[in-house]
Amino acid sequence: MSSHFPNAFDTPVWYLFMPLSGEGKLFTEKRYASILAARLNDDQRNAMIKVEEYTFMPDAIHLIIREGALQLEMWWEPFKDAILKHLPEGAAWGNCTYERISDAAAFEHRAFEMLYLPVWKGLASDPNGYAYNSVNNRAKIDL
């Protein structure tokens, strides 16, 4: 049974995949997870986007966001540029992708994948034991 309200997907919801190339395993380091969280929280306070779910892998960011005052195309590039400025020299974004989530089934599918990704990659034995996801929210993102 879905917990989504009718018309919950009228405002665009997106799944974003942002892999890092070059520098490697940064996003689960406290410093860089804090930088990501601060930027996402600022963008939420300014009503640009709303973070619905997230998982930070060592070398990639997985987000489900809802558009706010800005459409994805207007928000995403400045977000990536702002984060890249805080990463070590040599770090660069890899092939970043996005996909529109149009209904509750698609949302639940992506959220499930994001939740279990650290388990499948051998980083945790249980999704509840992985710090940098929406469940544990050690990054302190306003969900």
Chimera marker file (.cmm) of the C-alpha trace (Angstrom):
<marker_set name="trace">
<marker id="1" x="0.000" y="0.000" z="0.000" r="1" g="1" b="0" radius="0.5"/>
<marker id="2" x="1.430" y="3.339" z="-1.013" r="1" g="1" b="0" radius="0.5"/>
<marker id="3" x="1.601" y="6.218" z="1.428" r="1" g="1" b="0" radius="0.5"/>
<marker id="4" x="1.683" y="8.845" z="-1.330" r="1" g="1" b="0" radius="0.5"/>
<marker id="5" x="-1.100" y="11.386" z="-1.597" r="1" g="1" b="0" radius="0.5"/>
<marker id="6" x="-3.176" y="11.766" z="-4.764" r="1" g="1" b="0" radius="0.5"/>
<marker id="7" x="-1.399" y="14.150" z="-7.145" r="1" g="1" b="0" radius="0.5"/>
<marker id="8" x="1.881" y="13.613" z="-5.238" r="1" g="1" b="0" radius="0.5"/>
<marker id="9" x="3.775" y="13.448" z="-8.527" r="1" g="1" b="0" radius="0.5"/>
<marker id="10" x="2.248" y="16.495" z="-10.197" r="1" g="1" b="0" radius="0.5"/>
<marker id="11" x="5.312" y="18.452" z="-9.049" r="1" g="1" b="0" radius="0.5"/>
<marker id="12" x="8.236" y="16.741" z="-10.803" r="1" g="1" b="0" radius="0.5"/>
<marker id="13" x="10.176" y="14.222" z="-8.742" r="1" g="1" b="0" radius="0.5"/>
<marker id="14" x="13.599" y="13.091" z="-9.975" r="1" g="1" b="0" radius="0.5"/>
<marker id="15" x="16.089" y="10.339" z="-9.250" r="1" g="1" b="0" radius="0.5"/>
<marker id="16" x="19.634" y="11.679" z="-9.674" r="1" g="1" b="0" radius="0.5"/>
<marker id="17" x="22.813" y="9.624" z="-9.950" r="1" g="1" b="0" radius="0.5"/>
<marker id="18" x="26.046" y="11.576" z="-9.571" r="1" g="1" b="0" radius="0.5"/>
<marker id="19" x="29.228" y="9.465" z="-9.750" r="1" g="1" b="0" radius="0.5"/>
<marker id="20" x="32.611" y="10.908" z="-8.985" r="1" g="1" b="0" radius="0.5"/>
<marker id="21" x="35.574" y="10.188" z="-11.218" r="1" g="1" b="0" radius="0.5"/>
<marker id="22" x="39.183" y="10.941" z="-10.528" r="1" g="1" b="0" radius="0.5"/>
<marker id="23" x="39.542" y="11.439" z="-6.792" r="1" g="1" b="0" radius="0.5"/>
<marker id="24" x="37.315" y="8.569" z="-5.718" r="1" g="1" b="0" radius="0.5"/>
<marker id="25" x="35.873" y="7.685" z="-2.337" r="1" g="1" b="0" radius="0.5"/>
<marker id="26" x="34.914" y="10.981" z="-0.701" r="1" g="1" b="0" radius="0.5"/>
<marker id="27" x="31.192" y="11.248" z="-0.040" r="1" g="1" b="0" radius="0.5"/>
<marker id="28" x="31.140" y="9.031" z="3.049" r="1" g="1" b="0" radius="0.5"/>
<marker id="29" x="33.865" y="11.071" z="4.704" r="1" g="1" b="0" radius="0.5"/>
<marker id="30" x="32.297" y="13.312" z="7.348" r="1" g="1" b="0" radius="0.5"/>
<marker id="31" x="33.757" y="16.483" z="5.827" r="1" g="1" b="0" radius="0.5"/>
<marker id="32" x="32.309" y="15.933" z="2.355" r="1" g="1" b="0" radius="0.5"/>
<marker id="33" x="29.001" y="14.486" z="3.563" r="1" g="1" b="0" radius="0.5"/>
<marker id="34" x="28.623" y="17.656" z="5.659" r="1" g="1" b="0" radius="0.5"/>
<marker id="35" x="29.306" y="19.854" z="2.621" r="1" g="1" b="0" radius="0.5"/>
<marker id="36" x="26.658" y="17.989" z="0.625" r="1" g="1" b="0" radius="0.5"/>
<marker id="37" x="24.146" y="18.191" z="3.474" r="1" g="1" b="0" radius="0.5"/>
<marker id="38" x="24.749" y="21.905" z="4.034" r="1" g="1" b="0" radius="0.5"/>
<marker id="39" x="24.164" y="22.699" z="0.362" r="1" g="1" b="0" radius="0.5"/>
<marker id="40" x="21.068" y="20.497" z="0.128" r="1" g="1" b="0" radius="0.5"/>
<marker id="41" x="19.648" y="21.971" z="3.337" r="1" g="1" b="0" radius="0.5"/>
<marker id="42" x="20.304" y="25.539" z="2.101" r="1" g="1" b="0" radius="0.5"/>
<marker id="43" x="18.581" y="24.760" z="-1.191" r="1" g="1" b="0" radius="0.5"/>
<marker id="44" x="15.635" y="23.312" z="0.721" r="1" g="1" b="0" radius="0.5"/>
<marker id="45" x="15.389" y="26.313" z="3.065" r="1" g="1" b="0" radius="0.5"/>
<marker id="46" x="15.305" y="28.497" z="-0.043" r="1" g="1" b="0" radius="0.5"/>
<marker id="47" x="12.534" y="26.254" z="-1.473" r="1" g="1" b="0" radius="0.5"/>
<marker id="48" x="14.553" y="25.419" z="-4.600" r="1" g="1" b="0" radius="0.5"/>
<marker id="49" x="14.131" y="21.647" z="-4.133" r="1" g="1" b="0" radius="0.5"/>
<marker id="50" x="12.986" y="19.116" z="-1.545" r="1" g="1" b="0" radius="0.5"/>
<marker id="51" x="15.100" y="16.061" z="-0.749" r="1" g="1" b="0" radius="0.5"/>
<marker id="52" x="12.846" y="13.022" z="-0.542" r="1" g="1" b="0" radius="0.5"/>
<marker id="53" x="15.512" y="10.275" z="-0.199" r="1" g="1" b="0" radius="0.5"/>
<marker id="54" x="19.288" y="10.039" z="-0.407" r="1" g="1" b="0" radius="0.5"/>
<marker id="55" x="22.185" y="7.616" z="-0.248" r="1" g="1" b="0" radius="0.5"/>
<marker id="56" x="25.786" y="8.775" z="-0.306" r="1" g="1" b="0" radius="0.5"/>
<marker id="57" x="28.102" y="6.072" z="-1.537" r="1" g="1" b="0" radius="0.5"/>
<marker id="58" x="31.866" y="6.583" z="-1.228" r="1" g="1" b="0" radius="0.5"/>
<marker id="59" x="32.128" y="7.632" z="-4.879" r="1" g="1" b="0" radius="0.5"/>
<marker id="60" x="28.562" y="8.588" z="-5.854" r="1" g="1" b="0" radius="0.5"/>
<marker id="61" x="25.505" y="10.496" z="-4.726" r="1" g="1" b="0" radius="0.5"/>
<marker id="62" x="22.007" y="9.080" z="-5.189" r="1" g="1" b="0" radius="0.5"/>
<marker id="63" x="19.153" y="11.536" z="-4.614" r="1" g="1" b="0" radius="0.5"/>
<marker id="64" x="15.432" y="11.629" z="-5.044" r="1" g="1" b="0" radius="0.5"/>
<marker id="65" x="14.384" y="15.258" z="-5.138" r="1" g="1" b="0" radius="0.5"/>
<marker id="66" x="11.172" y="17.136" z="-5.755" r="1" g="1" b="0" radius="0.5"/>
<marker id="67" x="11.342" y="20.355" z="-7.738" r="1" g="1" b="0" radius="0.5"/>
<marker id="68" x="10.571" y="23.530" z="-5.842" r="1" g="1" b="0" radius="0.5"/>
<marker id="69" x="11.079" y="27.055" z="-7.084" r="1" g="1" b="0" radius="0.5"/>
<marker id="70" x="13.588" y="25.806" z="-9.666" r="1" g="1" b="0" radius="0.5"/>
<marker id="71" x="13.228" y="23.201" z="-12.366" r="1" g="1" b="0" radius="0.5"/>
<marker id="72" x="15.804" y="20.422" z="-12.307" r="1" g="1" b="0" radius="0.5"/>
<marker id="73" x="17.819" y="21.879" z="-15.197" r="1" g="1" b="0" radius="0.5"/>
<marker id="74" x="18.200" y="25.213" z="-13.393" r="1" g="1" b="0" radius="0.5"/>
<marker id="75" x="19.116" y="23.696" z="-10.014" r="1" g="1" b="0" radius="0.5"/>
<marker id="76" x="21.282" y="20.680" z="-10.832" r="1" g="1" b="0" radius="0.5"/>
<marker id="77" x="24.253" y="22.209" z="-12.698" r="1" g="1" b="0" radius="0.5"/>
<marker id="78" x="24.841" y="24.978" z="-10.101" r="1" g="1" b="0" radius="0.5"/>
<marker id="79" x="24.535" y="22.356" z="-7.347" r="1" g="1" b="0" radius="0.5"/>
<marker id="80" x="27.151" y="20.119" z="-8.985" r="1" g="1" b="0" radius="0.5"/>
<marker id="81" x="29.458" y="23.100" z="-9.604" r="1" g="1" b="0" radius="0.5"/>
<marker id="82" x="29.147" y="24.257" z="-5.984" r="1" g="1" b="0" radius="0.5"/>
<marker id="83" x="29.985" y="20.801" z="-4.610" r="1" g="1" b="0" radius="0.5"/>
<marker id="84" x="32.903" y="20.319" z="-6.997" r="1" g="1" b="0" radius="0.5"/>
<marker id="85" x="34.540" y="23.514" z="-5.677" r="1" g="1" b="0" radius="0.5"/>
<marker id="86" x="34.867" y="21.835" z="-2.265" r="1" g="1" b="0" radius="0.5"/>
<marker id="87" x="36.351" y="18.567" z="-3.530" r="1" g="1" b="0" radius="0.5"/>
<marker id="88" x="40.069" y="17.862" z="-3.885" r="1" g="1" b="0" radius="0.5"/>
<marker id="89" x="41.862" y="18.857" z="-7.064" r="1" g="1" b="0" radius="0.5"/>
<marker id="90" x="41.430" y="16.167" z="-9.691" r="1" g="1" b="0" radius="0.5"/>
<marker id="91" x="37.903" y="15.246" z="-8.634" r="1" g="1" b="0" radius="0.5"/>
<marker id="92" x="35.316" y="15.479" z="-11.385" r="1" g="1" b="0" radius="0.5"/>
<marker id="93" x="31.785" y="14.345" z="-12.005" r="1" g="1" b="0" radius="0.5"/>
<marker id="94" x="31.429" y="11.208" z="-14.091" r="1" g="1" b="0" radius="0.5"/>
<marker id="95" x="28.409" y="10.418" z="-16.251" r="1" g="1" b="0" radius="0.5"/>
<marker id="96" x="25.622" y="11.967" z="-14.152" r="1" g="1" b="0" radius="0.5"/>
<marker id="97" x="22.114" y="10.809" z="-15.031" r="1" g="1" b="0" radius="0.5"/>
<marker id="98" x="18.566" y="11.601" z="-14.028" r="1" g="1" b="0" radius="0.5"/>
<marker id="99" x="15.168" y="10.032" z="-14.468" r="1" g="1" b="0" radius="0.5"/>
<marker id="100" x="11.692" y="11.381" z="-13.786" r="1" g="1" b="0" radius="0.5"/>
<marker id="101" x="9.708" y="9.476" z="-11.182" r="1" g="1" b="0" radius="0.5"/>
<marker id="102" x="6.099" y="9.613" z="-12.265" r="1" g="1" b="0" radius="0.5"/>
<marker id="103" x="4.246" y="7.443" z="-9.770" r="1" g="1" b="0" radius="0.5"/>
<marker id="104" x="4.391" y="5.749" z="-6.369" r="1" g="1" b="0" radius="0.5"/>
<marker id="105" x="5.605" y="2.416" z="-7.766" r="1" g="1" b="0" radius="0.5"/>
<marker id="106" x="8.600" y="4.060" z="-9.472" r="1" g="1" b="0" radius="0.5"/>
<marker id="107" x="9.361" y="6.056" z="-6.318" r="1" g="1" b="0" radius="0.5"/>
<marker id="108" x="9.255" y="2.972" z="-4.099" r="1" g="1" b="0" radius="0.5"/>
<marker id="109" x="11.415" y="1.007" z="-6.571" r="1" g="1" b="0" radius="0.5"/>
<marker id="110" x="14.165" y="3.661" z="-6.606" r="1" g="1" b="0" radius="0.5"/>
<marker id="111" x="13.963" y="4.241" z="-2.841" r="1" g="1" b="0" radius="0.5"/>
<marker id="112" x="14.339" y="0.476" z="-2.255" r="1" g="1" b="0" radius="0.5"/>
<marker id="113" x="17.351" y="0.311" z="-4.591" r="1" g="1" b="0" radius="0.5"/>
<marker id="114" x="18.964" y="3.267" z="-2.858" r="1" g="1" b="0" radius="0.5"/>
<marker id="115" x="18.343" y="1.776" z="0.580" r="1" g="1" b="0" radius="0.5"/>
<marker id="116" x="19.900" y="-1.589" z="-0.304" r="1" g="1" b="0" radius="0.5"/>
<marker id="117" x="22.739" y="-0.341" z="-2.501" r="1" g="1" b="0" radius="0.5"/>
<marker id="118" x="25.281" y="-0.247" z="0.379" r="1" g="1" b="0" radius="0.5"/>
<marker id="119" x="24.374" y="-3.850" z="1.246" r="1" g="1" b="0" radius="0.5"/>
<marker id="120" x="24.738" y="-5.004" z="-2.354" r="1" g="1" b="0" radius="0.5"/>
<marker id="121" x="28.115" y="-3.229" z="-2.589" r="1" g="1" b="0" radius="0.5"/>
<marker id="122" x="29.361" y="-4.860" z="0.652" r="1" g="1" b="0" radius="0.5"/>
<marker id="123" x="29.496" y="-1.639" z="2.673" r="1" g="1" b="0" radius="0.5"/>
<marker id="124" x="26.898" y="-2.736" z="5.254" r="1" g="1" b="0" radius="0.5"/>
<marker id="125" x="25.224" y="-5.968" z="6.269" r="1" g="1" b="0" radius="0.5"/>
<marker id="126" x="21.879" y="-4.231" z="6.742" r="1" g="1" b="0" radius="0.5"/>
<marker id="127" x="20.575" y="-0.941" z="5.281" r="1" g="1" b="0" radius="0.5"/>
<marker id="128" x="19.783" y="0.245" z="8.804" r="1" g="1" b="0" radius="0.5"/>
<marker id="129" x="23.494" y="-0.008" z="9.589" r="1" g="1" b="0" radius="0.5"/>
<marker id="130" x="24.615" y="2.318" z="6.804" r="1" g="1" b="0" radius="0.5"/>
<marker id="131" x="25.110" y="5.863" z="8.050" r="1" g="1" b="0" radius="0.5"/>
<marker id="132" x="24.743" y="7.945" z="4.895" r="1" g="1" b="0" radius="0.5"/>
<marker id="133" x="21.200" y="7.255" z="3.785" r="1" g="1" b="0" radius="0.5"/>
<marker id="134" x="17.750" y="8.643" z="4.491" r="1" g="1" b="0" radius="0.5"/>
<marker id="135" x="17.102" y="6.033" z="7.156" r="1" g="1" b="0" radius="0.5"/>
<marker id="136" x="20.038" y="6.910" z="9.421" r="1" g="1" b="0" radius="0.5"/>
<marker id="137" x="20.610" y="10.446" z="8.164" r="1" g="1" b="0" radius="0.5"/>
<marker id="138" x="23.993" y="10.932" z="9.761" r="1" g="1" b="0" radius="0.5"/>
<marker id="139" x="24.549" y="13.694" z="7.202" r="1" g="1" b="0" radius="0.5"/>
<marker id="140" x="21.635" y="15.553" z="8.867" r="1" g="1" b="0" radius="0.5"/>
<marker id="141" x="19.691" y="16.449" z="5.755" r="1" g="1" b="0" radius="0.5"/>
<marker id="142" x="16.299" y="18.006" z="6.428" r="1" g="1" b="0" radius="0.5"/>
<marker id="143" x="13.940" y="15.268" z="5.302" r="1" g="1" b="0" radius="0.5"/>
<link id1="1" id2="2" r="1" g="1" b="0" radius="0.2"/>
<link id1="2" id2="3" r="1" g="1" b="0" radius="0.2"/>
<link id1="3" id2="4" r="1" g="1" b="0" radius="0.2"/>
<link id1="4" id2="5" r="1" g="1" b="0" radius="0.2"/>
<link id1="5" id2="6" r="1" g="1" b="0" radius="0.2"/>
<link id1="6" id2="7" r="1" g="1" b="0" radius="0.2"/>
<link id1="7" id2="8" r="1" g="1" b="0" radius="0.2"/>
<link id1="8" id2="9" r="1" g="1" b="0" radius="0.2"/>
<link id1="9" id2="10" r="1" g="1" b="0" radius="0.2"/>
<link id1="10" id2="11" r="1" g="1" b="0" radius="0.2"/>
<link id1="11" id2="12" r="1" g="1" b="0" radius="0.2"/>
<link id1="12" id2="13" r="1" g="1" b="0" radius="0.2"/>
<link id1="13" id2="14" r="1" g="1" b="0" radius="0.2"/>
<link id1="14" id2="15" r="1" g="1" b="0" radius="0.2"/>
<link id1="15" id2="16" r="1" g="1" b="0" radius="0.2"/>
<link id1="16" id2="17" r="1" g="1" b="0" radius="0.2"/>
<link id1="17" id2="18" r="1" g="1" b="0" radius="0.2"/>
<link id1="18" id2="19" r="1" g="1" b="0" radius="0.2"/>
<link id1="19" id2="20" r="1" g="1" b="0" radius="0.2"/>
<link id1="20" id2="21" r="1" g="1" b="0" radius="0.2"/>
<link id1="21" id2="22" r="1" g="1" b="0" radius="0.2"/>
<link id1="22" id2="23" r="1" g="1" b="0" radius="0.2"/>
<link id1="23" id2="24" r="1" g="1" b="0" radius="0.2"/>
<link id1="24" id2="25" r="1" g="1" b="0" radius="0.2"/>
<link id1="25" id2="26" r="1" g="1" b="0" radius="0.2"/>
<link id1="26" id2="27" r="1" g="1" b="0" radius="0.2"/>
<link id1="27" id2="28" r="1" g="1" b="0" radius="0.2"/>
<link id1="28" id2="29" r="1" g="1" b="0" radius="0.2"/>
<link id1="29" id2="30" r="1" g="1" b="0" radius="0.2"/>
<link id1="30" id2="31" r="1" g="1" b="0" radius="0.2"/>
<link id1="31" id2="32" r="1" g="1" b="0" radius="0.2"/>
<link id1="32" id2="33" r="1" g="1" b="0" radius="0.2"/>
<link id1="33" id2="34" r="1" g="1" b="0" radius="0.2"/>
<link id1="34" id2="35" r="1" g="1" b="0" radius="0.2"/>
<link id1="35" id2="36" r="1" g="1" b="0" radius="0.2"/>
<link id1="36" id2="37" r="1" g="1" b="0" radius="0.2"/>
<link id1="37" id2="38" r="1" g="1" b="0" radius="0.2"/>
<link id1="38" id2="39" r="1" g="1" b="0" radius="0.2"/>
<link id1="39" id2="40" r="1" g="1" b="0" radius="0.2"/>
<link id1="40" id2="41" r="1" g="1" b="0" radius="0.2"/>
<link id1="41" id2="42" r="1" g="1" b="0" radius="0.2"/>
<link id1="42" id2="43" r="1" g="1" b="0" radius="0.2"/>
<link id1="43" id2="44" r="1" g="1" b="0" radius="0.2"/>
<link id1="44" id2="45" r="1" g="1" b="0" radius="0.2"/>
<link id1="45" id2="46" r="1" g="1" b="0" radius="0.2"/>
<link id1="46" id2="47" r="1" g="1" b="0" radius="0.2"/>
<link id1="47" id2="48" r="1" g="1" b="0" radius="0.2"/>
<link id1="48" id2="49" r="1" g="1" b="0" radius="0.2"/>
<link id1="49" id2="50" r="1" g="1" b="0" radius="0.2"/>
<link id1="50" id2="51" r="1" g="1" b="0" radius="0.2"/>
<link id1="51" id2="52" r="1" g="1" b="0" radius="0.2"/>
<link id1="52" id2="53" r="1" g="1" b="0" radius="0.2"/>
<link id1="53" id2="54" r="1" g="1" b="0" radius="0.2"/>
<link id1="54" id2="55" r="1" g="1" b="0" radius="0.2"/>
<link id1="55" id2="56" r="1" g="1" b="0" radius="0.2"/>
<link id1="56" id2="57" r="1" g="1" b="0" radius="0.2"/>
<link id1="57" id2="58" r="1" g="1" b="0" radius="0.2"/>
<link id1="58" id2="59" r="1" g="1" b="0" radius="0.2"/>
<link id1="59" id2="60" r="1" g="1" b="0" radius="0.2"/>
<link id1="60" id2="61" r="1" g="1" b="0" radius="0.2"/>
<link id1="61" id2="62" r="1" g="1" b="0" radius="0.2"/>
<link id1="62" id2="63" r="1" g="1" b="0" radius="0.2"/>
<link id1="63" id2="64" r="1" g="1" b="0" radius="0.2"/>
<link id1="64" id2="65" r="1" g="1" b="0" radius="0.2"/>
<link id1="65" id2="66" r="1" g="1" b="0" radius="0.2"/>
<link id1="66" id2="67" r="1" g="1" b="0" radius="0.2"/>
<link id1="67" id2="68" r="1" g="1" b="0" radius="0.2"/>
<link id1="68" id2="69" r="1" g="1" b="0" radius="0.2"/>
<link id1="69" id2="70" r="1" g="1" b="0" radius="0.2"/>
<link id1="70" id2="71" r="1" g="1" b="0" radius="0.2"/>
<link id1="71" id2="72" r="1" g="1" b="0" radius="0.2"/>
<link id1="72" id2="73" r="1" g="1" b="0" radius="0.2"/>
<link id1="73" id2="74" r="1" g="1" b="0" radius="0.2"/>
<link id1="74" id2="75" r="1" g="1" b="0" radius="0.2"/>
<link id1="75" id2="76" r="1" g="1" b="0" radius="0.2"/>
<link id1="76" id2="77" r="1" g="1" b="0" radius="0.2"/>
<link id1="77" id2="78" r="1" g="1" b="0" radius="0.2"/>
<link id1="78" id2="79" r="1" g="1" b="0" radius="0.2"/>
<link id1="79" id2="80" r="1" g="1" b="0" radius="0.2"/>
<link id1="80" id2="81" r="1" g="1" b="0" radius="0.2"/>
<link id1="81" id2="82" r="1" g="1" b="0" radius="0.2"/>
<link id1="82" id2="83" r="1" g="1" b="0" radius="0.2"/>
<link id1="83" id2="84" r="1" g="1" b="0" radius="0.2"/>
<link id1="84" id2="85" r="1" g="1" b="0" radius="0.2"/>
<link id1="85" id2="86" r="1" g="1" b="0" radius="0.2"/>
<link id1="86" id2="87" r="1" g="1" b="0" radius="0.2"/>
<link id1="87" id2="88" r="1" g="1" b="0" radius="0.2"/>
<link id1="88" id2="89" r="1" g="1" b="0" radius="0.2"/>
<link id1="89" id2="90" r="1" g="1" b="0" radius="0.2"/>
<link id1="90" id2="91" r="1" g="1" b="0" radius="0.2"/>
<link id1="91" id2="92" r="1" g="1" b="0" radius="0.2"/>
<link id1="92" id2="93" r="1" g="1" b="0" radius="0.2"/>
<link id1="93" id2="94" r="1" g="1" b="0" radius="0.2"/>
<link id1="94" id2="95" r="1" g="1" b="0" radius="0.2"/>
<link id1="95" id2="96" r="1" g="1" b="0" radius="0.2"/>
<link id1="96" id2="97" r="1" g="1" b="0" radius="0.2"/>
<link id1="97" id2="98" r="1" g="1" b="0" radius="0.2"/>
<link id1="98" id2="99" r="1" g="1" b="0" radius="0.2"/>
<link id1="99" id2="100" r="1" g="1" b="0" radius="0.2"/>
<link id1="100" id2="101" r="1" g="1" b="0" radius="0.2"/>
<link id1="101" id2="102" r="1" g="1" b="0" radius="0.2"/>
<link id1="102" id2="103" r="1" g="1" b="0" radius="0.2"/>
<link id1="103" id2="104" r="1" g="1" b="0" radius="0.2"/>
<link id1="104" id2="105" r="1" g="1" b="0" radius="0.2"/>
<link id1="105" id2="106" r="1" g="1" b="0" radius="0.2"/>
<link id1="106" id2="107" r="1" g="1" b="0" radius="0.2"/>
<link id1="107" id2="108" r="1" g="1" b="0" radius="0.2"/>
<link id1="108" id2="109" r="1" g="1" b="0" radius="0.2"/>
<link id1="109" id2="110" r="1" g="1" b="0" radius="0.2"/>
<link id1="110" id2="111" r="1" g="1" b="0" radius="0.2"/>
<link id1="111" id2="112" r="1" g="1" b="0" radius="0.2"/>
<link id1="112" id2="113" r="1" g="1" b="0" radius="0.2"/>
<link id1="113" id2="114" r="1" g="1" b="0" radius="0.2"/>
<link id1="114" id2="115" r="1" g="1" b="0" radius="0.2"/>
<link id1="115" id2="116" r="1" g="1" b="0" radius="0.2"/>
<link id1="116" id2="117" r="1" g="1" b="0" radius="0.2"/>
<link id1="117" id2="118" r="1" g="1" b="0" radius="0.2"/>
<link id1="118" id2="119" r="1" g="1" b="0" radius="0.2"/>
<link id1="119" id2="120" r="1" g="1" b="0" radius="0.2"/>
<link id1="120" id2="121" r="1" g="1" b="0" radius="0.2"/>
<link id1="121" id2="122" r="1" g="1" b="0" radius="0.2"/>
<link id1="122" id2="123" r="1" g="1" b="0" radius="0.2"/>
<link id1="123" id2="124" r="1" g="1" b="0" radius="0.2"/>
<link id1="124" id2="125" r="1" g="1" b="0" radius="0.2"/>
<link id1="125" id2="126" r="1" g="1" b="0" radius="0.2"/>
<link id1="126" id2="127" r="1" g="1" b="0" radius="0.2"/>
<link id1="127" id2="128" r="1" g="1" b="0" radius="0.2"/>
<link id1="128" id2="129" r="1" g="1" b="0" radius="0.2"/>
<link id1="129" id2="130" r="1" g="1" b="0" radius="0.2"/>
<link id1="130" id2="131" r="1" g="1" b="0" radius="0.2"/>
<link id1="131" id2="132" r="1" g="1" b="0" radius="0.2"/>
<link id1="132" id2="133" r="1" g="1" b="0" radius="0.2"/>
<link id1="133" id2="134" r="1" g="1" b="0" radius="0.2"/>
<link id1="134" id2="135" r="1" g="1" b="0" radius="0.2"/>
<link id1="135" id2="136" r="1" g="1" b="0" radius="0.2"/>
<link id1="136" id2="137" r="1" g="1" b="0" radius="0.2"/>
<link id1="137" id2="138" r="1" g="1" b="0" radius="0.2"/>
<link id1="138" id2="139" r="1" g="1" b="0" radius="0.2"/>
<link id1="139" id2="140" r="1" g="1" b="0" radius="0.2"/>
<link id1="140" id2="141" r="1" g="1" b="0" radius="0.2"/>
<link id1="141" id2="142" r="1" g="1" b="0" radius="0.2"/>
<link id1="142" id2="143" r="1" g="1" b="0" radius="0.2"/>
</marker_set>
